[in-house]
Each structure stands twice: as structure tokens, then as C-alpha cells.
Amino acid sequence: MLLFLIRFSSNLFPTENESLLMKNMFLFPVMAVSLILSDCCKIKNNSNPKGGSMSYEINKSEDEWKKELTPEQYKILRQKGTEMAFTGDLYKNHDKGTYVCAACGAVLFSSDTKYESGSGWPSFYQPTKEGAIDKQKDSNYGMVRTEVLCAKCGGHLGHVFNDGPRPTGLRYCINSASLKFRKE
């Protein structure tokens, strides 16, 4: 019995190294969860206090955008949402024409650069012209990606990845709801 008490009491009072290890084992998960939550809870807002965009040709308040866009378009273009893969109207579109921003009508992509990437979203290997889109770093959800925005209104279009076909090697993965199609 005495041996049991000695052995039991030694576990009640950890050594200095064991105590430090236990603290670190507790702190690491807390720090990791805090980091993930702080990154996920960031709200990106390109708007100035009056509601318009700071650096784009087209400046509208969020109320104006809500009136002009469908709820899905607003979620994607203004709140940086993503539609479910393989559900967009333009994913399987093979007609000849031009893809424009659903918010402002800016010409963005040509059907000549659209290809089947298998990703579930319309994919293009390049925009129609230099300056049609803006790119910015997106580090939400524990990933680092390059976000694609309309250069005219700042609407969120999707992301670009370095796994596309020749000649650019890029895959512009774009939400269907952020686009409208003008058939030739």
C-alpha cells in the first residue's frame, strides 16, 4: 500500500520538464485554433466609409449592388463567395462569344481561351486583354491563393492557379455567377 501511495503521489506532482511539456501541449492547440479562427474571421472590404470602392472605375454602395445583382451574384461578386462546383450555368457552355463581368459588363474572357479543367468551374488560360482583371493575395481558410477581381468594379471573380495549359500555364477558375455570356 505504501508503494502505491508513493507511486500515485509522484504522478500528482510533475517534474519541471513534465510541467513545461503539459503547458506546451495545451498552448499549441489553443494557438493553432486562434490563428485559424482569426484568419477565417477576417472580412476583406475594398470599400471606403461611404460605401464605394476606393480604387475602381465603378464605385457603388453595397445597397446599390444589392439592388442590381441577384442574391447569388451579390454573395460571390461583393462578398467573395464561391458557388458549388459543377453547378454554374456557364460551366458547360461551349458557344463562341465573350464572358463579361456580371456586375459591370466589363469584357473579361473569350470563349477561345476557355477549356475543360475538370475543376467544376469555367476555366480560362488568359483574360481578353492586359488590365481586364486585378489579382490580389488571398490567404483565407488556411490557404494562400491568388484572387481574381474585375479591374473595372472590383467584383470577385474567382482564383488563378499555376496548373493550366499552354501557352500561359495558368488556370483562371471563375464562378459562373460572376459572369454573363455574350454569344457571337
N, C-alpha and C positions, 0 to 999 in steps of 0.2 A: 504494500500500500504506500509506503514511504517513497519507494522508487517511482510509483505512478504520480504522486504529488510533485516530486522534483521534476519529472519529465513534463508534466502538464504545466507547471508554473514557468518553465523555461520558454514555453510557447506563448505565454501571456506577455512576456517582456522581450520583444525582438531586439536583436543586436542593432548597433548603429547602421551597419550596412543593410540589414534586412528592413529597417525602418525607412531608409532612403529609397530602397527599391520599391517598397509598398507605396510611398508617396509618388514616385515617378510612374508607377503602374496606374495610379489614379489620375495623375495630372495629364498624362499623354492622351488618353481618350477624351478628356474634357477639352483639352486644347484643340484636338482634331475636330471634334464636333463644333466647337466655337468657330473655328476657321471656315468650315463648310457652311455653317449657317450664316455667317457674316457675308460670305461670297454669294450665297443664294438669295439673300435678302436685299442685295444692292439693287437699287432702282436706277436704271440709266434713263436720263431725261435730257434730251437735247433742246429743251425749251427754255426760253427766258421767263422771268416772272410774269410777263404779260400774256404768256401762252403761246407765242410764236417761236419758230425755230431761230436759233442765233446765227446760223451760217448757211442757210439755204435760200435760194431764189424765191421759193414759195413759203410764206410764213402765215400759218393759220393757227387759231387757238384749238385746243383739244375739243371744245364744244363744236367748232366748225367742222373738224374732221369727223366727229361722231355723226353729224347730220349728213355728211356726204358719202360716208363709207358704210358698207354692211357691217354688222357686228363682227363677223369673222375677219373681214378686211381690216377693221379697226384694231382688233386684237393682234393681228400679225404685223401690219404696217406701222402702227403707232406704239404698241406695247411689246413689240419684239417677240411675238408668239410664233409657234410653228404648227402647221397643220399636220394631221396624221398622215404618215406615208401611204402612198398608193391611193389616196382619196381625192386628190385635186383634179379639177376639170381639165387642166391643161397637161397633165402628166403624160397621157397617151396621144396628145394632139400631134399629128404628122402633116398637117396642112402647111402650105407655103405662106409666109407672112412675117409680121413683126410683132414682138412682145413689148408692150408698153407698161409703165407704172400704172397700177390701178388707182392710185391716189391723184396723180397729176398729169398722166398721159405722156410723160417723157419716154422717148424711144430708148429701149434698153438692150434687147437681144433680137437676133434674127433666127428664123427657122433654119437657116443654113448652118448655124453653129450649134443647134440642138442635137443631142444624141441620147441614146438609151444607156444610162449608167447603172440601172438596176437599183438605185437608191430609193425610189418611190416618189421622187420629186422631179419636176422638169430640170434638166441639166444642160448646160451650155459650156462650151470651152472658151468663149470670149464674148465680151459685150460688143454692141454695134460699133462703138467708137470710143476713143480715149476720152475720159471725163464724163462718160454716161453714168458711171457708178462711183461711189465712195467706198472705201474699205476702212474698217477700224478693228482693233483688237477686242475680242470678246472672251473674257475669262470666267464667264458664269458656269455654274453647275460642275465645277471642278475640272473643266477642260479649257484649253487655250485654242481658240479658233479665230478665223478672220471673218468678221461680219460684213455683208454686202448691203449697201444702202443706196437708194436713189439719190443721185447727185443734185437733183432739182428740188426735191421736197424733203429729203432725209428719211423717207419711209424705209422700214426694214424689209429687205427682200429675202434674205437667206444667208448662206455662208459660202465661202470658196475654199476648196481643198486642192492639194498638190497631187492628185491622183487621176487627173483627166487625160484625155487622148492628145495626140499631136494635133496641131502644131504647138499648142501652148503648154500642155501638161496640166492644165487647170480644169477643175470641175466646179462651175458655179451652180450650186444646189439651191434652187429658188422655189419658194412657196407659190403654188398656183394662184392662191387668193391675192397675192401681191401683184399679179399681172393681169392684163387684158390682152387679148389677141386680135390683131388686125389682119384679116385674111387678104392675100393679094388678089 
